[in-house]
């Protein structure tokens, strides 16, 4: 892909945008950088980019004239239905994302793509650790926080890119084709962006649209919406299930052993030997097992990593125990289904810290299921009144509204008794109060560790 002297419009100065600009500059493209934020709000990023020779900036508004653009590269956070994006489409100017651009510029590494509503980061991290332990040239990239574009100059056909992919990233896929693609689960999320569940599922399904019979699609049999996508797969479909004994795939037997039954029947290990807790993590591990198996990873290495892998930061991350009260950071629980999975990981009473940026989510199922073990709700952020209203209809008795994380942690600690779990799992994005879920999780941990 030759971009020398091509006019490339880069929309969105997020982390992937900065990495993309730097590579485009090396490729001697003429870069037009656009962001709706003004120069003052972007000053730190602009300082980092001051050495770029071939970049001009349109900041604070979107461009009106796009006639001279050869290619548009859009950051994941930019909706594809903005008026000027639609104008680009009308002008037949190709619009792609950073993942697609990296795929076209790369030297044919092996992509392992992982998506789904929940569990992406844990599964991507786990698969990455398995491949590293097998001494593969492994890069853990994508929505997990490491731009794919950063690997273009260092990877080759012997490299494995274990790639977490969001629906936003998959919306702009054109040619991208992972050797192995997995959809872990599907539940309503980001409907403020995608508008309908059908659009959201279609974006996720882009992960395997370019696959052929030499590729693999790893799908959750227990999730009907995922299972139904198998009809659209051109690759070899491998199901995993924690509920059903499959004719072919990865499943549990009657003794709770995880079985790989693809080319031959292999009893890998018992589910109780897994290091990660909870039924949702059993599914994540089964998906990882299927991905590792089709990539011919040594089974002893696979067993070892499954037994020793530690939870990723901000995903059911143990923080500390104080007076027999356990504090857990699940800041990456950014939608109701993710929080349901979090509370179901514990048998003990839970004091749930929730609330944040409104993504038009429905909290009824979470609060109905949560009645089994949520002892109290501590609510913060933009969605606090919405969750409180729903919780009152479900007859929750203890609901506290707070203004910040310090108040949330202190209120939860005062409510908790021996054996309780204080769980930050907001069921919402962080953007009303924090730059990211990582910053939110760190704030939680800092306040928990400050408790006397």
Beta strands, then each sheet from edge to edge (+ up, - down):
strand 1: 7-11
strand 2: 30-35
strand 3: 55-59
strand 4: 71-74
strand 5: 94-96
strand 6: 110-115
strand 7: 137-142
strand 8: 159-164
strand 9: 180-183
strand 10: 216-220
strand 11: 236-241
strand 12: 249-252
strand 13: 257-261
strand 14: 265-270
strand 15: 317-322
strand 16: 325-329
strand 17: 350-354
strand 18: 374-379
strand 19: 399-401
strand 20: 421-424
sheet 1: 3+ 2+ 1+ 4+ 5+
sheet 2: 7+ 8+ 6+ 9+ 10+ 11+ 12+ 13- 14+
sheet 3: 15+ 16- 20- 17- 18- 19-
end
